Amino acid sequence: MFRYWRAERVTMRQGWIGLSISSGGDLIAGFALGKMTHRLEMLPSLLILVPAAIGMRGNIFGAVGSRLGTSIHSGLFRVTRDHSGVLYQNGYASIMLSIATAAFLAVAARVVSSVTGLPSISVWDFVVISVIAGVASSAIVLALTVVLSLMGYRRDWDLDSIAAPVVTFIGDTVTLPALFAASYVACGKVCSPVHRNVTLVIGVALAVFCLAALISALRTRLPLARRIIRESLVVLAFAGVMDLLAGTVIQHRVDRFRLLPALFVLIPPFLEDAGSLGSIVAARLSSKLHLGSIRPRLIPDRLALLDITLLLPWALSVFTLVGLSAWAIAHATGLATPSLLKMVEVSLLGGYIASLGAAVMAYATAVATFRFGLDPDNHGVPIVTSSIDLLGMFALVGSVVLLGVK
């Protein structure tokens, strides 16, 4: 194992850099979430949408990075604006998926809040917030993902180890502010009849726009984009539901987190680093399956197991860093926080539980999709990250309870 780590030291260093960047950006997102408590009180159940909204950016664009990484490894990647090219078709598919899933998340968030008995804003409030924030943040994330892919291609980076954490960082950094800004268009607990009617009109218009975009995407004549969209819709819907359920876990414990807003700061970097670790493994396994380096077996090959062990040193460093940084930011900005030791303990305990789940999900998803003739790049990242969002939220809340954080 240690010999493999030494042989993969360049990959490990690139992964550490990507994860460190992701952690830094997610801490900014966590600080923004810690400061959103007033809007969360004004818009009941909006917190349910937060993990799903930020997770969907990583699901969609992390998969883009994974597919582009595979195309680079297999020699199919070309820098071209041609509509038949891999780059253009991935970009088109990602934007269409962003629009369609934003509307789906809005409706699903309203349904989940009703089923779980939580007070909630209207479905049109959810539509307005989700679609405006989703489209705005997706445009930025797509542009930066393309830039990252071009730089990786030209500089011979291992995109499988870099794309997921960096795209996650970008997605979280822009999505939470976008959600915060879009929330002011929504009606909330108390609003005038005029504001309510304006929200209704905007919500209906956005819903029609999303439906038209979905129909256009399903009928596109771009073969790769059509396959990506058709294969991704179901898995992204599943991923969205998992993320919404993760949101309900924290919504039911929101009083404890309100007393210690530093725990809000911890949520985005914790969840996204756990998802990024799983995404790295899923992307690496996907590339190796495409290249024939490993076989799609129930019991992992030796090479697959060695790839999975890379999570051990990565998890130790990133979750220690997340706990330290979240405490430091909360302490510096006057947010109530547990002790430094408690924050690190919560982050490490929950992080290793989530990482174990990430390893299992990454391998199972890559092998299952490959054996069924599907593209693991379209399924690995969304399934892994959304599953880890739910498991990670249980792990984080469970660690807070288990360690007696008050």
Stockholm file with secondary structure:
# STOCKHOLM 1.0

chainA/1-406         MFRYWRAERVTMRQGWIGLSISSGGDLIAGFALGKMTHRLEMLPSLLILVPAAIGMRGNIFGAVGSRLGTSIHSGLFRVTRDHSGVLYQNGYASIMLSIATAAFLAVAARVVSSVTGLPSISVWDFVVISVIAGVASSAIVLALTVVLSLMGYRRDWDLDSIAAPVVTFIGDTVTLPALFAASYVACGKVCSPVHRNVTLVIGVALAVFCLAALISALRTRLPLARRIIRESLVVLAFAGVMDLLAGTVIQHRVDRFRLLPALFVLIPPFLEDAGSLGSIVAARLSSKLHLGSIRPRLIPDRLALLDITLLLPWALSVFTLVGLSAWAIAHATGLATPSLLKMVEVSLLGGYIASLGAAVMAYATAVATFRFGLDPDNHGVPIVTSSIDLLGMFALVGSVVLLGVK
#=GR chainA/1-406 SS CHHHHHHTHHHHHHHHHHHHHHHHHHHHHHHHHHTTHHHHHHSTTHHHHHHHHHHHHHHHHHHHHHHHHHHHHTTCCCCCCCTTSHHHHHHHHHHHHHHHHHHHHHHHHHHHHHHTTCCCCCHHHHHHHHHHHHHHHHHHHHHHHHHHHHHHHHHTCCHHHHHHHHHHHHHHHHHHHHHHHHTTTSCCSSCCHHHHHHHHHHHHHHHHHHHHHHHHHHTCSCHHHHHHHHHHHHHHHHHHHHHHHHHHHHHHTHHHHHHCTHHHHHHHHHHHHHHHHHHHHHHHHHHHHHHTSSCCCSSCCHHHHHHHHTHHHHHHHHHHHHHHHHHHHHHHHTCCCCCHHHHHHHHHHHHHHHHHHHHHHHHHHHHHHHHTTCCHHHHHHHHHHHHHHHHHHHHHHHHHHHTTCC
#=GC SS_cons         CHHHHHHTHHHHHHHHHHHHHHHHHHHHHHHHHHTTHHHHHHSTTHHHHHHHHHHHHHHHHHHHHHHHHHHHHTTCCCCCCCTTSHHHHHHHHHHHHHHHHHHHHHHHHHHHHHHTTCCCCCHHHHHHHHHHHHHHHHHHHHHHHHHHHHHHHHHTCCHHHHHHHHHHHHHHHHHHHHHHHHTTTSCCSSCCHHHHHHHHHHHHHHHHHHHHHHHHHHTCSCHHHHHHHHHHHHHHHHHHHHHHHHHHHHHHTHHHHHHCTHHHHHHHHHHHHHHHHHHHHHHHHHHHHHHTSSCCCSSCCHHHHHHHHTHHHHHHHHHHHHHHHHHHHHHHHTCCCCCHHHHHHHHHHHHHHHHHHHHHHHHHHHHHHHHTTCCHHHHHHHHHHHHHHHHHHHHHHHHHHHTTCC
//
